[in-house]
Structure formats: C-alpha cells, structure tokens
Amino acid sequence: MTLPFFDDVVCAVCGNKSVTDGLMSTNTIGPPDLDMRPAEMKRSTMGYWVDNCEKCGFCSANISDESDNAQWLIKTPDYISTLNEENYPRLANLFRCNSLINE
C-alpha cells in the first residue's frame, strides 16, 4: 500500500516556503521494466521522487538539502531550458534537472 504525506519545507537555495509531497511507504511486485522503472505500485509514485521549488526552480529529492553547485547551476541557460523543455513531460524535466544538479 502506498502512503503519501505532505510536509512544509524551506528551499535551501532561495528560502521559499512550500508544501511538498512525499511517501511514507510503497511496495513493488515483479521485475522492473526494460527501461529500469520499478514495477507497480512503486512506478506510480515517481511524481513523489523529485521536489521542485516553484520560485527558483531547484529540483532535488529534498529541496531543503542544498547541493554544493545548486546556487549557480539553476541560473544557467542549460538548466533553465531543461526545466522548461516542451518536448518532454514536466516530470521528466524535473528528473533531468535533478540529474544535472547531481552531476
């Protein structure tokens, strides 16, 4: 069973206060897909995996934990264009931006 929760957090980059959603628990039964996404029910929770600050655009598993390079990276043209890319779904863009920060 999947149990979501909501939490008030402060963005580590800009200080914006927002409500994020997360997971207390979920499960998965079966092997992952060929693209390595987990089996259901966990696959349906991917929207909870990356938070996004709506003010500055910082994407992270937890936006209250700052990355060393997030301050300058979120202002670069590459990051901004990735966040706003229209050829991908919004969730994919959040994962892509989180990946840029983690690199």
Residue pairs with C-beta under 8 A, 6 or more apart in sequence:
1 25
1 26
1 27
1 41
2 23
2 25
2 26
2 27
2 41
2 44
2 45
3 23
3 24
3 25
3 26
4 21
4 22
4 23
4 24
4 48
5 21
5 22
5 23
5 24
6 19
6 20
6 21
6 22
7 19
7 20
7 21
7 22
8 17
8 18
8 19
9 17
9 18
9 19
9 20
9 51
9 62
9 63
9 64
10 16
10 17
10 64
11 17
11 18
11 53
11 55
11 56
11 58
11 63
11 64
12 58
12 63
12 64
12 65
12 66
12 70
13 53
13 56
13 58
13 63
13 66
13 70
13 71
13 74
14 53
14 55
14 56
14 58
16 53
16 54
16 55
16 56
18 53
18 54
18 55
18 63
20 51
20 63
21 47
21 48
22 48
23 45
23 48
26 41
26 42
26 45
27 41
27 42
28 38
28 39
28 40
28 41
28 42
28 43
29 39
29 40
29 41
30 39
30 40
31 39
32 38
32 39
33 39
33 43
37 43
37 46
46 91
47 91
49 61
49 95
50 59
50 60
50 61
50 91
50 94
50 95
50 98
51 59
51 60
51 61
51 62
51 63
52 58
52 59
52 63
52 94
52 97
53 59
53 63
56 74
57 74
57 79
57 80
57 83
57 97
58 70
58 74
58 101
59 83
59 94
59 95
59 97
59 98
59 101
60 67
60 70
60 98
60 101
61 98
67 73
67 101
67 102
69 101
70 101
73 79
73 100
73 101
74 80
74 101
78 100
79 97
79 100
82 93
82 96
82 97
82 100
83 93
83 94
83 97
84 93
85 93
85 96
88 96
